[in-house]
């Protein structure tokens, strides 16, 4: 079942990373269902950004806080007394993690640890979802799709930090939170696209920046395979996971969220769909040898989320890309970011 106001109405939710791309979308969605959302995050990292364009600040209580500083985070958690916690705050970029490895490790590992430790001091919390990434899996080369039981690892600092988050979360679940009837899960989502992302070193934002300014987009690894999905797909999965955990703590654990394995696609395939939807744009494809190491193929198995949570993707890749490019085109033409987001949410909810 899709997320419903009958569940979310009036729930106290602590959402970290609410000023980011996924966090802004999730804030709007939960608020539209009547949740009482409190956001904890650093200020938006880009300009422009979805948080300001969609006036997300009007939908929640917002705290600017560095989760690496435990003494700054704990008082907020004790004030909010959340029933539900969704943790998105992170240094989220692979290439950036090579430039700032210590910041990446401190934010993603110790920031998560500080959040989990803060929850030990309150009795209100009932469900915790820690969002990691599809890149938590040890990836030595071409392999079968990854299941939630496959080995964790990380070649780059970002992947390593998120794999460590999984271990830390499992520790806190087993050592401190399970006996207090707090259901704790991790969510490993594939590559997300959608309107309002302006982060560096992401495929669609890079394409928008290049094509809107008349420049050629340079692509390092056109044959890299990823589990692409519209941002509303994993967000729907996270919310469905929360709803299921609320009534059934035994479902706690790790979950993959992404398209079916046979619907993964290469970077080139995604860009050709994007260029067709955008109407123009030049691309220069590299041979895959440029830059720092990145896994060539990453595919997830998502049967667990489908079977236990009832999560089914709604938008195929072509629709996800088309809706994404329409969002950017509308925003560039002067349409409100909030209205564009609400239109996508309405269209997504309308799919049976």
N, C-alpha and C positions, 0 to 999 in steps of 0.2 A: 504494500500500500504506500502511496506517496505521503510525504509529511503533511500533517493536518493541524488545523487550529484547535481541534478538540484536544490534542495532546499538548501543543506548544503554548497555548494561551495561558498567560500568567506565570509560566515557568521562569525561574531566575537562572540566567545563563551567563557564565563567564566565558568570553571569547578572546583568546589572545591572537595578536596579529590582525586585528580588525581593520587596520588602515591599509593593508595590502590588497592585492588583486582578488584572491580567493576570499579573504576576510571581508572585503567590502560587499561582494556578492552574497556571502552567507549572512552578513548582518542584515541586509535588505530583506532576504528571504525569511529569516527567523522573526524579524520585527513585523513583517506583513502577516505572520501567523499569530501575532499577539504575545510573543515572548518578551520578557523583560531582560534585555541584553545589556551587559556591561562589557566594554572593550578595553583591553590592555595591550598597548603596543608602543613602538617608537612612532614618531611622526611619519607621514608618507615618504617613501624613499625616492620617488620620481616626481617630475613635473613635466606634463600634467599627470594626474593620478585619478583613479576612479573614486576614491574616498571623497575628494572634494567635488568632482564633477557630478556625482550622484547624490551629494548632500547626505552622505551616510551618517554624519555627525548628528543629524536631526532625528535619527531613529533609535539612538542608544545613549547610555552614559559612557563617556570616554575618558580614559586615563592614559596619558603618555608616560610610559615606564619602560626602563631597560631591564628585562628579565634576568640579565646577568647580575643584577644587584638585588640580592635576596631581601635586604632590609627595606627596599623600596616596594617590592612585590607583596610581601606578607601582609602589611596593613590593608592593602586594597582587597585582598582575598577575604580577610576577616571582616571587612566592612560590607562586602557584597553578599557574603554567605550564599554562594551559588548552590543550586541543586544539580546543575549540569555544567560541565567544563569541556570546552572544545579548544584544543591547543594547536594553533596554526603558526604562532610566532616563530620565526627562524631566519637564518641567513640561507636563502633558498636557491642559490645559483651555483652550478658546478664550476664554471670557469672563474667566478669570483672567489671561490674557495681556494683556488691555487694562489690568488693574490693576497688573500687575508685568511690564512689557515687558522691562526689563533683565534681571531674573531669568530670564525665559523664554528670551531670546536667549542668555544666558550658559550656562544649563543645557543647552539643546538643541543649540546650535552648538558652543560651546567644550568642553562636557562630552563630546560625541561626538568632537571632535578630540583631546582628551586621551586618550580610550580608544584610538583608532586609533594615535596616536603611541606609546602604551605598548606596543602589539603589535609595533612595529618592533624592539624590544629583545629579543624572545624568539623561539626557533626552534620551539617546541612547537605553535603555533597552526596549524590547517589550514582551518577554516571560520569565517567571521564573518557574522552576520546582524544588520543594523542595522534596527530597526523604526521606521518613520516613521508615516505616516498617509495616509488617503484624501484629506486636505485639502491635499496638496502641489501639487495641480494649479491652474494659473491658471484662475480660475472667473469669467468676466465676466458670466455669466447663464445662462439655460437653454441646455443643450448636449447633444450626444450623450454616451453613456457614455465615460468616460476610459480610454484605453489607456496602457500604460507609456511609450509614446513621446511622449505629449502634453506640452505646455509646462508647466513648473513655475512656481509663483508663490505669492503669499500676501497677501491683503488685511489680515488681522489678524496680530499678532506671532507667535501660535502657528503658523499656517500658513506664514508666512514663515520661521520658524526651522526648521521641518521640511523645507521645500523646500531651505533652505541645507544641512541635514544630508545630503540626497541629493547635492548638489554636492560637499560635502567628502568624502563616502564615495567617490564616483566618482574624485575626485582621488587619494585614498590608494590606492585599488585600482590605478589606472593607474600612479602614480608610485613606489609603494613595495612593495605586497603581491603584485601579480600575478606579478612575476618571482621571488618566493620561494615560488610554488606555494600561496599562500593564496587560497582562493576567498571572495570578498566579495560579498554580496547585500544589497539593501534590500527590506523588506516593507511594503507599503502596505495596511493593513487598514481595512475599513469600520467603522461604529459597532457596538460590542460591548455585549451585555447578558449578564447571568448573576448568579447568587447571590454575595453578598459584596462588592458595590460600594457604598460609601457616599460617594463623591465628590460635592461640590456641583456644581450646574448640569449634572447628567446626568439623563436622563428617568426611568428606572426608580427610581434612588435617591431622586429628588425625590418621585416618586409614593409610594413606600413611607413616606417621612417624613411626608408630608401625610396619607395615608389611615390610617396606624397611629395617628395622633394626632387623628383626626376632623376634619382641616382640608381645605379645598378646594385642589386642585392648580391653580395658575395656569400656563397654557401660552402662551408668547409667539407661537410660529410653528407652528400646528397643521398647516399644509399643506406644511411643509418635507419634502422627500423625501431619505431616506438609505438606504444599503445595510446594513440591520440584520442582525446575526448573533449567535448564541450565542458566548460567549468561546472555547469549545472548538474552534470552526471555524477561526479564524485560528491558534490555537496548534498545531493539527494541521498546518496549512499551514506554519508556521515549522519545525516538526520534520521534516516531509517535505522541505522545502527543504534543511535541514542534511544529511539523509541523501543526497540527490541530489548536492549539492555535494561531499560527502566523496569520491565516486568520479569526479566529472566537473566539473572546474573551469570548463569552457567554459559551464556553465549560470549562471555568475555574472552578476548584473545586478539589475534591479528587477522586482518581482512584486506584482500586485494580489491581495488576498484578500477575498472577499466573496460574497454570494449572486449567482445569475444576475441579469442586468439587469432581467428582467421580474418579479423577486420583491422588488424594492425597495418601500418603503412609506412613507407619510407618518407624521408624528408622531401625528396623530389615530388612524390605523389601529392603530399599536402600542399606544397608550394604551387603546383600546377592547378590544383583546385582553387587555391587562394587567388592566383593570378586571373583565372577565368572569372571568378566572382567580382574581382576588383575592376576588371576591364582592361588593364594594361600593367606594365611593369617588366623590367629587364632583370634577368637572373644570370649570374656567372657561377657555374658549378665547379667546385674543386674536385680533387681526386681522392679525398679522404685522408691525406697525409699531413694536413696543416694543423697547427695548434697542439694543445695538450691532449692527453689520453681521454677518450670517451668510449664507452661500450658501443660496439657496432650494432648489436641487436639486443632488444629488451622486450620481452613479451610476457604478459601475466596470464595466469589462469584465474578466473573469477567465479568459478562454480560455487565456492563456499558462500560468497555474498548472495548469489542467486538462490541457493538452496536454503540457507538459514535465515536470510533477511528478506528474501523476495525482491532483491534489487535487479532490475532489468534495464539496460541502456535504452533510451528512447530515441535519440537522434543519431542516425548513421553519420559517418565522417563527412560526407558531402553536405549534409544539412548543417552539421556543426561548423564547418568552414564557411558556408554561405551566411549563416546567422552572424558569425563573427565579423566577416567583412562588411556586412550590412550595418552592423553596429558602428564600426569605425567610419564608414561613409556617412552615416546619419550624424554622428558627432561632429565630423569635419564640416558638415553642412549647417551646423548650428542647432541641431536638436539637443534636448536636455539629456544628460547622461542618466538621470533617474528614470525618465520616461522610456528611454531605450532599454534599460535593464528591466523595467516592469513589463515591457512588451515581450521580451524574451522569456521572462518568468511565466507570463500568461500563456504564451505559445507552448512552452515546455509542459506546463501542467495540463494543457488541453489534450496532449497525446495519451491515448488509452494504453 
